[in-house]
Amino acid sequence: MKAKFILTVLLAIILVFVVVACDDAEQETADTGATDATPVAGEIQAIGQGDTTFRFEAVDPDEVLTVWEVSTNEETVGAALVAVGLIAGDDSEWGLMVNEVNGITADFSVNSAFWAFYVDGEFAMAGVDATYIEPGATYAFVYTIG
């Protein structure tokens, strides 16, 4: 429980820094007229096609936050993220066991690492493939050891 609280606080701190950095980056771009389309940490990347859009965040082992706006016609977060290639895993009797997010693998058998799934900043009560998309919601995977 203590680890979950600490992880939630760290994620909140990271999000604050990203929001501030994005605001500063947008201001600099507006001031300089820069048009570089190369994504940078904290920049929101659009991915997928469809009528429903949600925010997806990934915090990697180095605590770098990457953010996407995912557009889809899928019903569940898992199906949408698999369709755009942002997550991969193994099917099990409990659903999709995500072991790869944004090309980064978490291997519990090696270092007790796993991808923790969050919905609007709260630890998810269901798996990613059992979580129905709510337009405008934020879903996240955080690389976690422990």
N, C-alpha and C positions, 0 to 999 in steps of 0.2 A: 504494500500500500504506500509506503514511504517512497519507494522508487518510482511509482506511478505519479505521485505528487511532484517529485523533483523533475521528472521527465516533462510533465505538463507545464511546470513553471519555466523550464528551459525552452520549450517550444514557444511559449508565449513571449519570452525575451527575444528569441530569434525572430519571431514575426514582427515585433516592434522595430528591431533594427532593419529588417527588410523593408518595411513600410517607409521608414525614414529614408533609407538609401534610395528607394524607388522614387520618392518625392524629389530628393536632391538630383537624381539622375534625369528625371523628367525636366526639371528646371534647367539643368545644364544643357540638355538637348534643345530645349526651347530657346535658350540664349545663344547657342552656337549654330543652330540650324542643322546639326548633325543628323544624318540619315542612315547610319550604320545599322543594318538589320540583324547583325550577329547577336544572338541571345547572350545575356550576361546574368550572373547570379542575381536573383531577385526580380528579373524581368519576367512578365507573364507571357507564356507562349500559347498560341491557339493551336488546337489539334482536333482532328476528327470532323465529322459532318453529321448534322442532324438538327432536330427541332428543340432538343433539351440541352441546356448548358449547365455545367457545374465546375467548381474550382477543385483542382487536385494538386496536392502538395506532396513533395517527397523530401525528407531530411536524410541525407546520406551519412555514412560512417564518420565523415569529417565535419558533420553538422552543417553542411551546405544545403540551403533550402532552394529547391527548384519548383516553380509554379506553372501550372497549365490551366487554361480554360478549355474544358473538354466538351465538345458538341457531339451528340449521339442520338440515336433512336432506340438504343437498348433500354431495357427496363431496370437492370441492376448495375451498380457501380462496377462490380467485377467484370461483367460482360463488356461494359463500355471500355474499361481499362485494358482488358485483354485484346479487344478489337483494334485499339490504336497502338498496341505493342508496349504499353507502359508497365505492365505487370505480367508475370508468368509464375506458374507453380504446378503443383501436383494435385490431382483430384483425390479426395479421400472420403471416408464415410462421413466426415464432418464438413465437407465442402472443399473449396479450393484452398489449399495451403500455399500461400504466396511465399516464394523463396527468392524472387527476383523483382526488383523495382528499378525502372529506368536503367536497366542493364547491370545493376549491382546485386550480387547474390549475398544473401545472409544464410549461413550454414550453421544451424544449431549444434550439429554434431562436432563441429570444429572448435567454436569459441562461444557457444551458447547464444549466438546472434539470431535474431528474428526480426521480421517487419511487423511492428505494432500498427494496428489500423485504428484511425480516429475519425469521428464524425463531428463536425463543428467544434473541434477542440476537445471533445470528450472521448475516452476510450470506447470503442464500438462494442455494443452488446451482441452483435451478430457478425458473421463473416462477410467479407466483401461481396461474395457471390449471392448472399441472402439479403443484402442491403439495397432496397429500392431507391432509385435516384429521386431526390427532392431538388427541383430546380432552384438554383441559387445557393445550395448547400456547399460546404467545404469538406472534402474528404482528404485524408492524409495517411501516408505510411511513413513511419519513423524507424530508422535502423536502430535496433535496441540490442544491448548485450545484457543477458541476465536471466 
